[in-house]
Amino acid sequence: MDNKKNWEDPILLEVRKNREKLLSQHGNDIDKYCESISASEEESKKNGFKFVNRKPKKLNSA
């Protein structure tokens, strides 16, 4: 019997459950969900919160 098929990651299950909950709050529309996040960030900025936006680091090739 293959134990891998019966094993479930509880963290992964929680992440998936929360993803479904958040998407269902926005009619399962990813665009509406993203707009909601952007609006929330803008509101937070108006209230004095600062967001860090770092540029990606360039990796040195070997």
PEMORA-V509600 format. One record per residue. N is the residue number from 1. RES is the residue in one small letter. SS is DSSP state (2 for helix, 1 for strand, 0 for the rest). PSI is psi in whole degrees, 0 to 359 (999 if undefined). OMEGA is omega in whole degrees, -180 to 180 (none if undefined). Layout:
n=N res=RES ss=SS psi=PSI omega=OMEGA
n=N res=RES ss=SS psi=PSI omega=OMEGA
//
This chain:
n=1 res=m ss=0 psi=137 omega=-178
n=2 res=d ss=0 psi=111 omega=-179
n=3 res=n ss=2 psi=336 omega=-179
n=4 res=k ss=2 psi=327 omega=-179
n=5 res=k ss=2 psi=331 omega=-177
n=6 res=n ss=2 psi=347 omega=-176
n=7 res=w ss=0 psi=133 omega=178
n=8 res=e ss=0 psi=137 omega=-179
n=9 res=d ss=0 psi=117 omega=-177
n=10 res=p ss=2 psi=329 omega=179
n=11 res=i ss=2 psi=316 omega=178
n=12 res=l ss=2 psi=319 omega=178
n=13 res=l ss=2 psi=319 omega=179
n=14 res=e ss=2 psi=318 omega=178
n=15 res=v ss=2 psi=315 omega=180
n=16 res=r ss=2 psi=320 omega=179
n=17 res=k ss=2 psi=315 omega=-180
n=18 res=n ss=2 psi=324 omega=176
n=19 res=r ss=2 psi=313 omega=179
n=20 res=e ss=2 psi=320 omega=179
n=21 res=k ss=2 psi=313 omega=-180
n=22 res=l ss=2 psi=316 omega=-180
n=23 res=l ss=2 psi=322 omega=-180
n=24 res=s ss=2 psi=331 omega=177
n=25 res=q ss=0 psi=345 omega=-180
n=26 res=h ss=0 psi=30 omega=176
n=27 res=g ss=0 psi=26 omega=-177
n=28 res=n ss=0 psi=31 omega=180
n=29 res=d ss=0 psi=111 omega=-176
n=30 res=i ss=2 psi=327 omega=179
n=31 res=d ss=2 psi=317 omega=177
n=32 res=k ss=2 psi=320 omega=179
n=33 res=y ss=2 psi=314 omega=179
n=34 res=c ss=2 psi=320 omega=177
n=35 res=e ss=2 psi=322 omega=178
n=36 res=s ss=2 psi=318 omega=178
n=37 res=i ss=2 psi=315 omega=180
n=38 res=s ss=2 psi=317 omega=179
n=39 res=a ss=2 psi=320 omega=179
n=40 res=s ss=2 psi=320 omega=177
n=41 res=e ss=2 psi=317 omega=179
n=42 res=e ss=2 psi=318 omega=178
n=43 res=e ss=2 psi=319 omega=179
n=44 res=s ss=2 psi=320 omega=178
n=45 res=k ss=2 psi=319 omega=179
n=46 res=k ss=2 psi=332 omega=-180
n=47 res=n ss=0 psi=11 omega=173
n=48 res=g ss=0 psi=2 omega=178
n=49 res=f ss=0 psi=145 omega=179
n=50 res=k ss=0 psi=142 omega=179
n=51 res=f ss=0 psi=141 omega=178
n=52 res=v ss=0 psi=131 omega=178
n=53 res=n ss=0 psi=97 omega=-177
n=54 res=r ss=0 psi=142 omega=176
n=55 res=k ss=0 psi=147 omega=179
n=56 res=p ss=0 psi=145 omega=178
n=57 res=k ss=0 psi=140 omega=178
n=58 res=k ss=0 psi=130 omega=180
n=59 res=l ss=0 psi=139 omega=176
n=60 res=n ss=0 psi=132 omega=178
n=61 res=s ss=0 psi=145 omega=-175
n=62 res=a ss=0 psi=999 omega=none
//
